[in-house]
Amino acid sequence: MSQSTSIPKKQLRVRDHGFDNYMEIEKKMRKVLKFQSLILFQYNQTLPISRLDNLAGRLGFKQFEAGAFILKFPHVFEVYEHPVQRVLYCRLTRKAINQIMQEKEALLALIPDAVTRLRKLIMMSNEGRLRLEHVRIARYEFGLPDDFEYSVVLKYPQFFRLVDAIETRNKYIEVVDRDRKLTVCAIEKVREREYREKGMDAEDVRFKFLVNFPPGFKIGKYYRIAVWKWQRVPYWSPYEDISGYDLRSIEAQKRMEKRAVASIHELLSLTVEKKMTMERIAHFRMAMNLPNKLKGFLLQHQGIFYVSTRGNHGKLHTVFLREAYWKGELVEPNGLYLARRKLCELVLLSSRKANVDRGLVRYRRDIEEDEMEHFRRDCAEDGFEGGMEGKEGEREDGLSCDACSDFTDDDDDDVDDIEKAENAQLNG
């Protein structure tokens, strides 16, 4: 029997525990972010514990689960007793507030980069426009602020135009001008670096993708040949207009298949964390000519992408760009990614360390209170207490009244002697 030298359409998914462990942490962070937004929308950013179960039911928590969840992350949430009402409240810790402020500052600092990412994203579409709702759903992944419609789209009319479609009654974001400098894909820069550093053959590098299969993935002889042949297949750029091409031939279908791989690769490269849920990628399927059976298509190229089903009980599929990660961390991190990882560090910190920190704070307060008590006792013994009168017969400056009386008596004797001498002169 002859073996086929083409990549098989159906392949079993091989797990990569590095990415799956990453998603287990991401699963906790999603719930923490929901609780954070819930607390920040409350008055004074505090939430009574008595209302916790009722409000947390909207987030998918069962009864009494919300309180136990908050106690698991003492570095993010703080439970305290109101000094007047004597009621338990929940609020964010100072570390969590600092992380939120740091993330906001990083988001505002990367607004110019977000404008460039949005321009490239729209230029990848067939008609040069995308639905506003689809971009709003994926704004977190692309590093766009919540009010990006006003702070990005309407603020830069030289780049974007917001239009209303009459036939669908939907809002669309259109790009005003297609800049040729922005049509360079991320994979093209990687190929150039590979060519300069390793000195590979130009023909082998021209259409090549970086392939790194997960541990345990079986690579046979014929599969290796199929990958080598696929790497040399030419394709059209995701930014290239293909409306006038004839796509009925087998060669054109192979090019379109590889172009879909390049489009998803570029889409993930435009995100902040080089990952995105498959459900959100599907929103851009019609606009970017992506295949209908997206999961099976991604499993054909497990050396380029990794599909993780961890998080949200397997209902979500997160697609990672494998070449962008090394040992669970981004190879080229940005400021917004680092600010978001601060929350991950707070989530992973144990409650034992939080108890130690609270103990140190109480210990410092006890030391300060003891020092103030000793200072007050010393002041009371010396005769002054913070500028107030001390014991009877003493003054604020520490001089006793006996000394003051001696000083006044001597002055009175001198005055009497002077008066007697003047009377003697008058009588004489």
Contacts in CASP RR format, 6 or more apart in sequence:
PFRMAT RR
TARGET T0000
AUTHOR 0000-0000-0000
METHOD contacts of the structure
MODEL  1
MSQSTSIPKKQLRVRDHGFDNYMEIEKKMRKVLKFQSLILFQYNQTLPIS
RLDNLAGRLGFKQFEAGAFILKFPHVFEVYEHPVQRVLYCRLTRKAINQI
MQEKEALLALIPDAVTRLRKLIMMSNEGRLRLEHVRIARYEFGLPDDFEY
SVVLKYPQFFRLVDAIETRNKYIEVVDRDRKLTVCAIEKVREREYREKGM
DAEDVRFKFLVNFPPGFKIGKYYRIAVWKWQRVPYWSPYEDISGYDLRSI
EAQKRMEKRAVASIHELLSLTVEKKMTMERIAHFRMAMNLPNKLKGFLLQ
HQGIFYVSTRGNHGKLHTVFLREAYWKGELVEPNGLYLARRKLCELVLLS
SRKANVDRGLVRYRRDIEEDEMEHFRRDCAEDGFEGGMEGKEGEREDGLS
CDACSDFTDDDDDDVDDIEKAENAQLNG
3 222 0 8 1.000
4 222 0 8 1.000
4 226 0 8 1.000
5 222 0 8 1.000
5 225 0 8 1.000
5 226 0 8 1.000
5 229 0 8 1.000
6 226 0 8 1.000
6 229 0 8 1.000
6 230 0 8 1.000
7 223 0 8 1.000
7 226 0 8 1.000
7 227 0 8 1.000
7 230 0 8 1.000
7 300 0 8 1.000
7 301 0 8 1.000
8 223 0 8 1.000
8 300 0 8 1.000
9 296 0 8 1.000
9 300 0 8 1.000
10 296 0 8 1.000
10 299 0 8 1.000
11 296 0 8 1.000
11 299 0 8 1.000
11 300 0 8 1.000
11 302 0 8 1.000
12 299 0 8 1.000
13 299 0 8 1.000
13 302 0 8 1.000
13 307 0 8 1.000
14 213 0 8 1.000
14 214 0 8 1.000
14 215 0 8 1.000
14 216 0 8 1.000
14 217 0 8 1.000
14 302 0 8 1.000
15 214 0 8 1.000
16 214 0 8 1.000
16 215 0 8 1.000
16 306 0 8 1.000
16 308 0 8 1.000
18 328 0 8 1.000
19 306 0 8 1.000
19 308 0 8 1.000
19 320 0 8 1.000
19 325 0 8 1.000
19 328 0 8 1.000
20 308 0 8 1.000
20 310 0 8 1.000
21 328 0 8 1.000
22 308 0 8 1.000
22 328 0 8 1.000
23 308 0 8 1.000
23 310 0 8 1.000
23 311 0 8 1.000
23 318 0 8 1.000
24 310 0 8 1.000
24 311 0 8 1.000
25 344 0 8 1.000
25 347 0 8 1.000
25 348 0 8 1.000
26 311 0 8 1.000
26 318 0 8 1.000
27 310 0 8 1.000
27 311 0 8 1.000
27 312 0 8 1.000
28 347 0 8 1.000
29 343 0 8 1.000
29 344 0 8 1.000
29 347 0 8 1.000
30 311 0 8 1.000
30 312 0 8 1.000
31 59 0 8 1.000
31 69 0 8 1.000
32 73 0 8 1.000
32 76 0 8 1.000
32 343 0 8 1.000
32 347 0 8 1.000
33 343 0 8 1.000
34 59 0 8 1.000
35 56 0 8 1.000
35 59 0 8 1.000
35 66 0 8 1.000
35 69 0 8 1.000
35 70 0 8 1.000
35 77 0 8 1.000
36 76 0 8 1.000
36 92 0 8 1.000
36 96 0 8 1.000
36 100 0 8 1.000
38 47 0 8 1.000
38 55 0 8 1.000
38 56 0 8 1.000
38 59 0 8 1.000
39 45 0 8 1.000
39 46 0 8 1.000
39 47 0 8 1.000
39 77 0 8 1.000
39 90 0 8 1.000
39 91 0 8 1.000
39 92 0 8 1.000
40 92 0 8 1.000
45 91 0 8 1.000
45 92 0 8 1.000
46 89 0 8 1.000
46 90 0 8 1.000
46 91 0 8 1.000
47 55 0 8 1.000
47 89 0 8 1.000
47 90 0 8 1.000
47 91 0 8 1.000
48 87 0 8 1.000
48 88 0 8 1.000
48 89 0 8 1.000
48 90 0 8 1.000
49 67 0 8 1.000
49 79 0 8 1.000
49 87 0 8 1.000
49 88 0 8 1.000
49 89 0 8 1.000
49 90 0 8 1.000
50 87 0 8 1.000
50 88 0 8 1.000
52 66 0 8 1.000
52 67 0 8 1.000
52 70 0 8 1.000
52 90 0 8 1.000
53 61 0 8 1.000
53 63 0 8 1.000
53 64 0 8 1.000
53 66 0 8 1.000
53 67 0 8 1.000
56 65 0 8 1.000
56 66 0 8 1.000
56 67 0 8 1.000
57 66 0 8 1.000
59 66 0 8 1.000
61 69 0 8 1.000
70 77 0 8 1.000
70 79 0 8 1.000
70 90 0 8 1.000
71 77 0 8 1.000
71 79 0 8 1.000
71 351 0 8 1.000
72 351 0 8 1.000
73 346 0 8 1.000
73 347 0 8 1.000
74 93 0 8 1.000
74 351 0 8 1.000
74 354 0 8 1.000
74 355 0 8 1.000
75 93 0 8 1.000
75 95 0 8 1.000
75 96 0 8 1.000
75 346 0 8 1.000
75 347 0 8 1.000
75 349 0 8 1.000
75 353 0 8 1.000
75 354 0 8 1.000
76 92 0 8 1.000
76 93 0 8 1.000
76 95 0 8 1.000
76 96 0 8 1.000
76 343 0 8 1.000
76 346 0 8 1.000
76 347 0 8 1.000
77 90 0 8 1.000
77 91 0 8 1.000
77 92 0 8 1.000
77 93 0 8 1.000
77 96 0 8 1.000
78 90 0 8 1.000
78 91 0 8 1.000
78 92 0 8 1.000
78 93 0 8 1.000
79 88 0 8 1.000
79 89 0 8 1.000
79 90 0 8 1.000
80 88 0 8 1.000
80 89 0 8 1.000
80 91 0 8 1.000
81 87 0 8 1.000
81 88 0 8 1.000
81 89 0 8 1.000
82 88 0 8 1.000
82 89 0 8 1.000
92 100 0 8 1.000
95 346 0 8 1.000
96 343 0 8 1.000
96 346 0 8 1.000
99 339 0 8 1.000
99 342 0 8 1.000
99 343 0 8 1.000
99 346 0 8 1.000
102 339 0 8 1.000
102 342 0 8 1.000
103 336 0 8 1.000
103 339 0 8 1.000
103 340 0 8 1.000
103 342 0 8 1.000
103 343 0 8 1.000
105 339 0 8 1.000
106 335 0 8 1.000
106 336 0 8 1.000
106 338 0 8 1.000
106 339 0 8 1.000
107 143 0 8 1.000
107 145 0 8 1.000
107 336 0 8 1.000
108 145 0 8 1.000
109 335 0 8 1.000
110 143 0 8 1.000
110 334 0 8 1.000
110 335 0 8 1.000
110 336 0 8 1.000
111 145 0 8 1.000
111 151 0 8 1.000
111 152 0 8 1.000
113 334 0 8 1.000
114 142 0 8 1.000
114 143 0 8 1.000
114 144 0 8 1.000
114 145 0 8 1.000
114 148 0 8 1.000
114 152 0 8 1.000
115 152 0 8 1.000
115 156 0 8 1.000
115 159 0 8 1.000
116 182 0 8 1.000
117 142 0 8 1.000
117 143 0 8 1.000
117 270 0 8 1.000
118 135 0 8 1.000
118 142 0 8 1.000
118 144 0 8 1.000
118 148 0 8 1.000
118 152 0 8 1.000
118 153 0 8 1.000
118 160 0 8 1.000
118 173 0 8 1.000
119 159 0 8 1.000
119 160 0 8 1.000
119 175 0 8 1.000
119 179 0 8 1.000
119 182 0 8 1.000
120 182 0 8 1.000
120 239 0 8 1.000
120 266 0 8 1.000
120 270 0 8 1.000
121 130 0 8 1.000
121 135 0 8 1.000
121 142 0 8 1.000
121 267 0 8 1.000
121 270 0 8 1.000
122 128 0 8 1.000
122 129 0 8 1.000
122 130 0 8 1.000
122 160 0 8 1.000
122 173 0 8 1.000
122 174 0 8 1.000
122 175 0 8 1.000
123 175 0 8 1.000
123 178 0 8 1.000
123 182 0 8 1.000
123 183 0 8 1.000
123 239 0 8 1.000
124 238 0 8 1.000
124 239 0 8 1.000
124 263 0 8 1.000
124 266 0 8 1.000
124 267 0 8 1.000
124 287 0 8 1.000
124 288 0 8 1.000
125 284 0 8 1.000
125 287 0 8 1.000
125 288 0 8 1.000
126 241 0 8 1.000
126 243 0 8 1.000
126 287 0 8 1.000
126 288 0 8 1.000
126 289 0 8 1.000
127 287 0 8 1.000
128 174 0 8 1.000
128 175 0 8 1.000
128 178 0 8 1.000
129 163 0 8 1.000
129 172 0 8 1.000
129 173 0 8 1.000
129 174 0 8 1.000
129 175 0 8 1.000
130 172 0 8 1.000
130 173 0 8 1.000
130 284 0 8 1.000
130 287 0 8 1.000
131 170 0 8 1.000
131 171 0 8 1.000
131 172 0 8 1.000
131 173 0 8 1.000
131 283 0 8 1.000
132 149 0 8 1.000
132 153 0 8 1.000
132 162 0 8 1.000
132 170 0 8 1.000
132 171 0 8 1.000
132 172 0 8 1.000
132 173 0 8 1.000
133 170 0 8 1.000
133 171 0 8 1.000
134 283 0 8 1.000
134 284 0 8 1.000
135 142 0 8 1.000
135 144 0 8 1.000
135 148 0 8 1.000
135 173 0 8 1.000
136 148 0 8 1.000
136 149 0 8 1.000
137 280 0 8 1.000
137 283 0 8 1.000
138 276 0 8 1.000
138 280 0 8 1.000
138 283 0 8 1.000
139 145 0 8 1.000
139 146 0 8 1.000
139 148 0 8 1.000
141 271 0 8 1.000
141 272 0 8 1.000
141 273 0 8 1.000
141 275 0 8 1.000
141 276 0 8 1.000
141 280 0 8 1.000
142 270 0 8 1.000
142 271 0 8 1.000
142 272 0 8 1.000
143 271 0 8 1.000
143 272 0 8 1.000
143 336 0 8 1.000
144 152 0 8 1.000
145 151 0 8 1.000
145 152 0 8 1.000
149 162 0 8 1.000
152 160 0 8 1.000
153 160 0 8 1.000
153 162 0 8 1.000
153 173 0 8 1.000
154 160 0 8 1.000
154 162 0 8 1.000
157 176 0 8 1.000
158 176 0 8 1.000
158 177 0 8 1.000
159 175 0 8 1.000
159 176 0 8 1.000
159 177 0 8 1.000
160 173 0 8 1.000
160 174 0 8 1.000
160 175 0 8 1.000
160 176 0 8 1.000
161 173 0 8 1.000
161 174 0 8 1.000
161 175 0 8 1.000
161 176 0 8 1.000
162 171 0 8 1.000
162 172 0 8 1.000
162 173 0 8 1.000
162 174 0 8 1.000
163 171 0 8 1.000
163 172 0 8 1.000
163 174 0 8 1.000
164 170 0 8 1.000
164 171 0 8 1.000
164 172 0 8 1.000
165 171 0 8 1.000
165 172 0 8 1.000
182 239 0 8 1.000
183 237 0 8 1.000
183 239 0 8 1.000
183 240 0 8 1.000
185 237 0 8 1.000
185 238 0 8 1.000
185 239 0 8 1.000
185 262 0 8 1.000
185 265 0 8 1.000
185 266 0 8 1.000
185 269 0 8 1.000
186 265 0 8 1.000
186 266 0 8 1.000
186 269 0 8 1.000
187 209 0 8 1.000
187 210 0 8 1.000
187 262 0 8 1.000
187 265 0 8 1.000
187 266 0 8 1.000
187 269 0 8 1.000
190 210 0 8 1.000
190 323 0 8 1.000
191 205 0 8 1.000
191 206 0 8 1.000
191 208 0 8 1.000
194 200 0 8 1.000
194 205 0 8 1.000
194 208 0 8 1.000
194 210 0 8 1.000
195 202 0 8 1.000
195 205 0 8 1.000
203 232 0 8 1.000
204 231 0 8 1.000
204 232 0 8 1.000
206 234 0 8 1.000
207 231 0 8 1.000
207 232 0 8 1.000
207 233 0 8 1.000
207 234 0 8 1.000
207 235 0 8 1.000
207 258 0 8 1.000
208 231 0 8 1.000
208 232 0 8 1.000
209 231 0 8 1.000
209 261 0 8 1.000
209 262 0 8 1.000
209 265 0 8 1.000
209 301 0 8 1.000
209 304 0 8 1.000
210 304 0 8 1.000
210 322 0 8 1.000
210 323 0 8 1.000
211 227 0 8 1.000
211 231 0 8 1.000
211 303 0 8 1.000
211 304 0 8 1.000
212 303 0 8 1.000
212 322 0 8 1.000
212 323 0 8 1.000
213 219 0 8 1.000
213 302 0 8 1.000
213 303 0 8 1.000
214 302 0 8 1.000
214 303 0 8 1.000
214 306 0 8 1.000
217 302 0 8 1.000
217 303 0 8 1.000
230 258 0 8 1.000
233 254 0 8 1.000
233 255 0 8 1.000
233 258 0 8 1.000
234 255 0 8 1.000
234 258 0 8 1.000
235 255 0 8 1.000
235 256 0 8 1.000
235 258 0 8 1.000
235 259 0 8 1.000
235 262 0 8 1.000
236 242 0 8 1.000
236 245 0 8 1.000
236 255 0 8 1.000
236 256 0 8 1.000
236 259 0 8 1.000
237 259 0 8 1.000
237 262 0 8 1.000
238 259 0 8 1.000
238 262 0 8 1.000
238 263 0 8 1.000
238 266 0 8 1.000
238 288 0 8 1.000
242 256 0 8 1.000
242 259 0 8 1.000
242 289 0 8 1.000
245 252 0 8 1.000
246 252 0 8 1.000
247 253 0 8 1.000
247 256 0 8 1.000
256 289 0 8 1.000
257 291 0 8 1.000
259 289 0 8 1.000
260 288 0 8 1.000
260 289 0 8 1.000
260 290 0 8 1.000
260 291 0 8 1.000
260 297 0 8 1.000
261 301 0 8 1.000
261 304 0 8 1.000
263 288 0 8 1.000
263 289 0 8 1.000
263 290 0 8 1.000
264 281 0 8 1.000
264 290 0 8 1.000
264 298 0 8 1.000
264 305 0 8 1.000
264 319 0 8 1.000
265 304 0 8 1.000
265 305 0 8 1.000
265 321 0 8 1.000
267 276 0 8 1.000
267 281 0 8 1.000
267 284 0 8 1.000
267 288 0 8 1.000
268 274 0 8 1.000
268 275 0 8 1.000
268 276 0 8 1.000
268 305 0 8 1.000
268 319 0 8 1.000
268 320 0 8 1.000
268 321 0 8 1.000
268 324 0 8 1.000
269 321 0 8 1.000
269 324 0 8 1.000
272 334 0 8 1.000
272 336 0 8 1.000
272 337 0 8 1.000
272 340 0 8 1.000
273 330 0 8 1.000
273 337 0 8 1.000
273 340 0 8 1.000
274 320 0 8 1.000
274 321 0 8 1.000
274 324 0 8 1.000
274 325 0 8 1.000
274 330 0 8 1.000
275 318 0 8 1.000
275 319 0 8 1.000
275 320 0 8 1.000
275 321 0 8 1.000
276 318 0 8 1.000
276 319 0 8 1.000
277 316 0 8 1.000
277 317 0 8 1.000
277 318 0 8 1.000
277 319 0 8 1.000
278 294 0 8 1.000
278 295 0 8 1.000
278 298 0 8 1.000
278 307 0 8 1.000
278 316 0 8 1.000
278 317 0 8 1.000
278 318 0 8 1.000
278 319 0 8 1.000
279 316 0 8 1.000
279 317 0 8 1.000
281 290 0 8 1.000
281 294 0 8 1.000
281 319 0 8 1.000
282 290 0 8 1.000
282 294 0 8 1.000
284 290 0 8 1.000
285 291 0 8 1.000
285 292 0 8 1.000
285 294 0 8 1.000
290 297 0 8 1.000
291 297 0 8 1.000
295 307 0 8 1.000
295 317 0 8 1.000
298 305 0 8 1.000
298 307 0 8 1.000
298 319 0 8 1.000
299 307 0 8 1.000
303 322 0 8 1.000
304 321 0 8 1.000
304 322 0 8 1.000
304 323 0 8 1.000
305 319 0 8 1.000
305 320 0 8 1.000
305 321 0 8 1.000
305 322 0 8 1.000
306 319 0 8 1.000
306 320 0 8 1.000
306 322 0 8 1.000
307 317 0 8 1.000
307 318 0 8 1.000
307 319 0 8 1.000
307 320 0 8 1.000
308 317 0 8 1.000
308 318 0 8 1.000
308 319 0 8 1.000
308 320 0 8 1.000
309 316 0 8 1.000
309 317 0 8 1.000
310 318 0 8 1.000
311 318 0 8 1.000
323 331 0 8 1.000
324 330 0 8 1.000
324 331 0 8 1.000
324 332 0 8 1.000
325 331 0 8 1.000
330 337 0 8 1.000
333 341 0 8 1.000
376 385 0 8 1.000
379 385 0 8 1.000
379 386 0 8 1.000
380 390 0 8 1.000
382 398 0 8 1.000
383 390 0 8 1.000
383 391 0 8 1.000
383 394 0 8 1.000
383 398 0 8 1.000
384 390 0 8 1.000
384 394 0 8 1.000
384 396 0 8 1.000
384 398 0 8 1.000
387 396 0 8 1.000
388 396 0 8 1.000
389 395 0 8 1.000
389 396 0 8 1.000
393 400 0 8 1.000
393 401 0 8 1.000
394 400 0 8 1.000
394 401 0 8 1.000
395 401 0 8 1.000
395 404 0 8 1.000
END
